[in-house]
Amino acid sequence: MSTHIAVRVSYPERGDYNWYQALASYAEVGCVEVAFYRPELFLQRVTTEKVLAPFSRLPLRATAVHMAQARITEFDTFMEVLRKTVSIAQGLGCSLIVVHPTSARLEEVEGKITAMVDPLLAQAGVTLCWETFSGRRRFLSGIEGIAAFCRGNALSLPKGRQHHAVRQGSRHAACYDTAHLHKPQAEVLADIVDYSDCIRCFHLSNRGAEGRAQHLPLRHPEGALDFEEIVAAIVESGLEGPLTLEYLPQYHHHLLEDALWVGQMLRR
């Protein structure tokens, strides 16, 4: 599927709103990212059947699933959450799972990922898209850390040879979040080019000029980023994946209009 717009919709793990109605709000967009949050609620209360049910009645497809935020240092729970997420993704016909790289040291978890996560991903035919964050306590930090993991030792290659250096058969990629990294416009545009081999999806939202406010609407008057330029650069990069809007709750009323705006840009 070519570059397309989607909206992140969180599943009601506490049962505090109607899942069908939450999805139906974005039927005109056509694509959503199905998001989960708390691992304990996800394991105890979420069923695949209830997640999938509205999709049989709505003109919507899920193009990514956001895994509940299990800590990789609690590896048994992480794997339990991942297995259930994979099952839901398969039921939705979706091959991308977005996941947070939580606090850990890479050398402490990489062997477990290779031994237990990678075979599961290969068997299921899904890809883990590690979301970009700037915090250095995470075992994958920033787009640079995620790219190094996806490419093996590719960061030691000359820059012109990095773009197609992802390890063959790798089931790991990046979800580039434009609000998390606090980078200026020029650096975001450069990242889109330099890491195009690693990025399989984007979380799009604006941020304040000082970097404190995150997940603002794309056209927020205090936003530091120009998304006409960013979307054009993503299209030019050749991405085949979702551009998912993720806003703070107080800005959710802007999601539909902004998704349609991006959709118009993609159709130019």
Sequence and secondary structure as in RCSB ss.txt:
>XXXX:A:sequence
MSTHIAVRVSYPERGDYNWYQALASYAEVGCVEVAFYRPELFLQRVTTEKVLAPFSRLPLRATAVHMAQARITEF
DTFMEVLRKTVSIAQGLGCSLIVVHPTSARLEEVEGKITAMVDPLLAQAGVTLCWETFSGRRRFLSGIEGIAAFC
RGNALSLPKGRQHHAVRQGSRHAACYDTAHLHKPQAEVLADIVDYSDCIRCFHLSNRGAEGRAQHLPLRHPEGAL
DFEEIVAAIVESGLEGPLTLEYLPQYHHHLLEDALWVGQMLRR
>XXXX:A:secstr
  SEEEEEEE  TTS S HHHHHHTTTTT EEEEE   HHHHHHH  HHHHHGGGGTSS EEEEEE     TTSH
HHHHHHHHHHHHHHHHHT  EEEE   BS HHHHHHHIIIIIHHHHHHHT EEEEE    TTBSS HHHHHHHHH
HSSGGGS GGG TT S TT  EEEEEETTTS   HHHHHHHHHHTTTTEEEEEE B BTTS S SB TT TTB  
 HHHHHHHHHHHT  SEEEE   GGGGGGHHHHHHHHHHHHT 
